[in-house]
């Protein structure tokens, strides 16, 4: 359902349950389907798909030069950021308990957004240094609640000890609400 989160957040689609399957279709289409709605379940799906769980902190981030990363896809259109790639802490032998974040940094504050983790066994096989399968990340973020500013993009990793490392990418976005 996360693939539809932008459309759900912008109220462009209808979500129905049919025989245990989720049906998502455009509100501009008139489809006559009699279903027994599971409104609580559908509401939880909509909340999960549209929730931007942002942690706001003050300060300006500095690249710690401890993360190896690559941003494979970075798209920003209509205040919707879609970013996908991989990242791991350089000296890590096992990142199975790490958490990845997409971070937007403006002058005096930064917004840490938890990314969806993707399994990337290709990183382990290419880097040949332990278990780095938990390196992939993907996030779609709707920036409508951020103030109009230019934001630098960082990748952040919190290891199992709770230590945070940051890497500045060559990407930035400009919010225009």
C-alpha positions as CSV (number, residue, x, y, z in Angstrom):
1,X,0.0,0.0,0.0
2,X,3.0,2.3,0.5
3,X,3.3,2.6,-3.3
4,X,0.1,4.5,-3.2
5,X,0.9,6.8,-0.2
6,X,1.1,10.0,-2.2
7,X,-2.3,9.4,-3.9
8,X,-3.8,8.4,-0.5
9,X,-2.4,11.5,1.2
10,X,-3.8,13.7,-1.6
11,X,-7.1,12.0,-1.4
12,X,-7.1,10.9,-5.0
13,X,-8.0,7.2,-4.5
14,X,-10.6,5.0,-2.9
15,X,-9.6,2.0,-0.9
16,X,-11.9,-1.1,-0.5
17,X,-11.5,-4.6,0.8
18,X,-12.8,-7.5,-1.3
19,X,-12.5,-11.0,0.0
20,X,-9.4,-10.1,2.0
21,X,-7.7,-8.2,-0.9
22,X,-7.2,-4.5,-1.0
23,X,-8.5,-2.6,-4.0
24,X,-7.2,0.9,-4.7
25,X,-8.7,2.9,-7.5
26,X,-9.1,6.5,-8.7
27,X,-11.8,8.6,-7.2
28,X,-12.5,9.9,-10.7
29,X,-13.7,6.4,-11.7
30,X,-17.2,5.2,-10.8
31,X,-17.0,1.6,-9.8
32,X,-20.0,-0.1,-8.3
33,X,-18.7,-2.6,-5.9
34,X,-20.7,-3.9,-3.0
35,X,-18.3,-4.8,-0.2
36,X,-18.3,-5.2,3.5
37,X,-16.0,-2.4,4.5
38,X,-13.5,-3.0,7.2
39,X,-13.3,0.7,8.0
40,X,-10.9,0.3,11.0
41,X,-8.4,-1.7,8.9
42,X,-8.7,0.7,5.9
43,X,-8.2,3.7,8.3
44,X,-5.1,2.1,9.7
45,X,-3.7,1.5,6.2
46,X,-4.4,5.1,5.2
47,X,-2.7,6.3,8.5
48,X,0.4,4.1,7.9
49,X,0.7,5.2,4.2
50,X,0.4,8.9,4.9
51,X,2.1,9.3,8.2
52,X,5.4,11.2,8.0
53,X,7.1,10.2,11.3
54,X,9.5,13.1,11.5
55,X,11.9,13.8,14.3
56,X,12.9,17.5,14.4
57,X,16.2,18.6,16.0
58,X,18.1,21.8,16.1
59,X,21.5,22.3,14.7
60,X,23.4,21.9,11.5
61,X,24.6,18.5,10.5
62,X,28.2,17.7,9.7
63,X,29.2,14.8,7.5
64,X,30.9,12.3,9.8
65,X,32.6,10.6,6.8
66,X,31.8,7.2,8.3
67,X,29.1,6.1,5.9
68,X,29.5,4.4,2.5
69,X,26.3,5.2,0.4
70,X,24.8,5.6,-3.0
71,X,21.5,7.4,-3.9
72,X,20.1,5.4,-6.8
73,X,16.9,7.4,-7.2
74,X,16.1,10.9,-6.1
75,X,13.0,12.6,-7.3
76,X,11.3,15.7,-6.0
77,X,8.1,16.9,-7.6
78,X,5.0,18.7,-6.2
79,X,6.6,18.7,-2.7
80,X,6.9,14.9,-2.8
81,X,10.4,13.5,-2.3
82,X,11.1,9.9,-3.4
83,X,14.6,8.6,-2.5
84,X,16.1,5.2,-2.8
85,X,19.6,3.8,-2.4
86,X,21.9,2.0,0.0
87,X,24.1,2.9,2.9
88,X,26.1,1.3,5.6
89,X,28.6,2.4,8.3
90,X,32.1,1.9,6.8
91,X,33.6,-0.3,9.5
92,X,30.4,-2.3,10.1
93,X,30.5,-6.1,9.8
94,X,26.8,-6.6,10.5
95,X,24.1,-4.0,10.0
96,X,21.1,-6.2,10.7
97,X,20.1,-4.0,13.7
98,X,20.9,-0.6,12.1
99,X,18.2,2.0,11.3
100,X,18.4,4.2,8.2
101,X,17.1,7.7,7.9
102,X,16.5,10.3,5.1
103,X,17.5,13.7,6.6
104,X,16.6,17.1,5.4
105,X,18.8,19.9,6.9
106,X,18.2,23.6,6.7
107,X,20.1,26.4,8.5
108,X,19.2,25.8,12.1
109,X,17.3,22.5,12.2
110,X,17.1,19.1,10.6
111,X,14.3,16.6,10.0
112,X,15.1,13.0,10.5
113,X,12.7,10.7,8.6
114,X,12.8,6.9,9.1
115,X,13.3,5.1,5.8
116,X,11.8,1.8,4.8
117,X,14.6,-0.8,4.9
118,X,15.2,-2.9,1.8
119,X,17.2,-6.2,1.7
120,X,20.3,-5.7,-0.5
121,X,22.3,-9.0,-0.6
122,X,24.2,-7.5,-3.5
123,X,25.9,-5.1,-1.2
124,X,27.1,-8.0,1.0
125,X,28.4,-9.9,-2.0
126,X,30.0,-6.8,-3.7
127,X,31.7,-5.4,-0.5
128,X,32.7,-8.9,0.8
129,X,32.9,-7.7,4.4
130,X,30.3,-9.4,6.6
131,X,26.6,-9.2,6.6
132,X,25.4,-5.9,5.0
133,X,22.1,-7.1,3.6
134,X,20.2,-4.5,5.6
135,X,21.7,-1.6,3.5
136,X,18.9,-0.7,1.2
137,X,16.5,2.1,1.9
138,X,13.5,3.7,0.2
139,X,11.3,6.6,1.3
140,X,8.5,8.7,-0.1
141,X,8.0,11.8,1.9
142,X,5.3,14.5,1.5
143,X,6.8,17.8,2.4
144,X,3.6,19.9,2.6
145,X,4.1,20.6,6.4
146,X,7.7,21.9,6.0
147,X,8.4,25.6,5.8
148,X,9.5,27.1,2.5
149,X,13.2,26.6,2.6
150,X,16.1,24.9,0.7
151,X,17.1,21.6,2.4
152,X,20.3,19.7,2.0
153,X,19.8,15.9,1.9
154,X,21.7,13.6,4.3
155,X,21.6,9.9,4.9
156,X,21.7,8.9,8.5
157,X,22.3,5.6,10.2
158,X,21.8,4.7,13.8
159,X,23.7,1.5,14.8
160,X,22.6,-1.0,17.4
161,X,24.4,1.0,20.1
162,X,22.3,4.1,19.3
163,X,25.2,6.0,17.7
164,X,24.2,8.3,14.8
165,X,26.3,8.8,11.8
166,X,25.6,11.2,8.9
167,X,26.6,11.5,5.3
168,X,25.8,14.5,3.1
169,X,24.6,13.7,-0.4
170,X,25.0,15.9,-3.4
171,X,21.1,16.4,-3.4
172,X,18.9,19.2,-2.1
173,X,15.3,20.2,-2.4
174,X,13.4,23.5,-2.3
175,X,10.0,23.4,-0.6
176,X,7.4,25.7,-2.1
177,X,4.1,25.4,-0.2
